[in-house]
Amino acid sequence: MPMRDALHARAAVLALGAALAGCATVQPVTTTEPTAAAPSANPLLADWAGPYGGVPPFDRVRVEHFEPALEAAMADHLAEIEAIASDPAAPTFENTLAAMERAGRTRERVATLYGIWGANLSTPEFQAVQRTLAPRMAAFTDRIHQNEALFRRIEAVYEARESSGLTSEQQRLAWYHHNAFVRAGARLDAPAKARLSEINQRLAALFTGFNQNVLADETDRFLVLESEAELAGLPESLREAAAAAAGAKGMPGRWVVANTRSAMDPFLTYAADRSARERAWRMFVDRGDGGGEHDNNRIIAEILALRAERAGLLGYETHAHWRLENAMAATPERAMELLESVWTPAVARVREEVADMQALADAEGAGITIEPWDYRFYAEKVRLARYDLDAGEVKPYLQLDRLREGMFWVAGELFGFDFRPVADVPVFHPDVAVWEVTDRASGRHVGLWYFDPYARAGKRSGAWMNAYRSQERFDAEVTTLVSNNSNFVEGREGEPVLISWDDARTLFHEFGHALHGLASSVAYPSLSGTSVPRDYVEFPSQLLEHWLSTPEVLQRFAVHHETGEPIPRELVERIERAATFNQGFDTVEYLASALMDMRLHLAGAVAIDPDAFEREALDALGMPREIVMRHRTPHFQHVFGSDGYSAGYYSYLWSDVLTADAYGAFTEAGGPYDRAVADRLLRHVFSAGNTVDPADAYRAFRGRDARVEALMRKRGFPAAN
Ligand SMILES: [Zn+2]
């Protein structure tokens, strides 16, 4: 889930496709200051001090600092922009674009911390600040994009880009800013600009409302289990977690399962009590759709109408056409073509999966027809029966600490990075640990990697990467600060944290985003690290997942927490044989959401009843009745929690085409640690940021365009014709 800085994409937050969640308990934050006083005492407004070129002052920030700091920083940034726009000198790259890159640094630092609080330390107090600030931040962004004098200067530099002696990166930056301004309405007349700004502010308020409604349904609603019988099938760790959750809610002797994906997916996988599963499933898929004060349907209809109106103002056929213009896919039609080409084989696989599950249920004499709340439960039984693969058998080998060391080792082998824990850096919670990253060959400082592994109140669910500071070197070398955040359950004191195979993959995925930030080697921050098109950004992260299952990693880092024995080769083979298992389900639940996202945003300027639209679109698609969309419309935060992944949820599949094809470059050469291929990957992909067009970057790495065949093989589907 992204929360990119609206003006520049520097403060990227990238996540695996997980839902937002969280809880509204007050999170204590250590402070060494009394309350916010005059703006000069506001720690958010100061330069970042300390080692490594300065680090965020997590130990001194309080919620009441945000509003005055953001207001002051936005005013400063506007003044800097005004000075650039009214410069009497003729526009040049240096006095216009380089000056813009230099401007707004304080606002950017404040916005970064604001994003960190929203994702990790969300309290009712902070949520109130968000409701106030979201429309104001949208208005601020528009004031810059609508500055006519500034746009004339950018246009002049852009038009002269090929004849004015600029480097290729400077030409790319000229294109980047010019394009961003045109797309944000710089060429519109005054009334249209005014209307556009109204739309953007209203959308910002609606996005905030949408997210807070989902959060409310995930927090205020939960499954209560009254008897031991309802716990049948649940592993001990889930029982303990449910008992602890009930205790925390003042319901001792009962069990509570939270209405979040990280709690619901395992419950639906293991709970033998079918009626409890049905209750859980209905509550979970109903988030944002309950008809009460937290119902999102009216918000969705208004968001869609405003997006269609905005696309019209900007001269685009639909919101989807506007969004995809700069994506690697370029048009909604190309994205739809990919989604639809995978849909048919994926649905065919679902029919086989359902038949297998039905046969197993019949053989057990269950006397049921497979329903959506049965899918995960029976799929797990089939997995066990067919592959003899029990998640509980794998977990003892997957210690979080050892796998983290394994990731470091991979980063060393591929990119020559070394990691060293440091203790002289403030963090926002005692769980957060920090490592310094250096270049092995030269000893050069590369950046810091912050790791916040555990779930807790006030933190959104899922896993993500956040760039606290992006690499740049146009004035001076600025090094990268990145974080990985996830929601593992903290172990008991002195016991290792054991995670599932899927979680281990996610760990490597997010670390791939972190390496994309750390490996960045560009001049200008707007083009740095993960600031690349949406449908390209998941490629480096998905690619890194592949190194988890390399024998080199498993032998050394997937070792039993009691015996120290490496994971048996035979168990790894079973994991690999089961790799394409349940791909019908995984692909169809994802594709249904991706197709819905695209159809909603291709519908154009018509009134949409989200509920009816969803039903009719699924019917038209031939959605298998045993599966629900991974994200139903009323809680689809990728799409309605911001503009971020709107008409962009297809990006995960688009990137996976690149991923599957790119890994082939290694297997066709000397294997996953092939020196020459790794060097090409670093040079053309991980270090290049947005300095080159992604299609060109991929071609430079692979020697040709990506082909879809590798993706189909990876998912176990017959090749497309
Ligand atoms: Zn990702």
Boltz pocket constraint, residues with backbone or C-beta under 6 A from the ligand:
constraints:
  - pocket:
      binder: B
      contacts: [[A, 14], [A, 15], [A, 16], [A, 17], [A, 509], [A, 510], [A, 513], [A, 537], [A, 538], [A, 541]]
      max_distance: 6.0
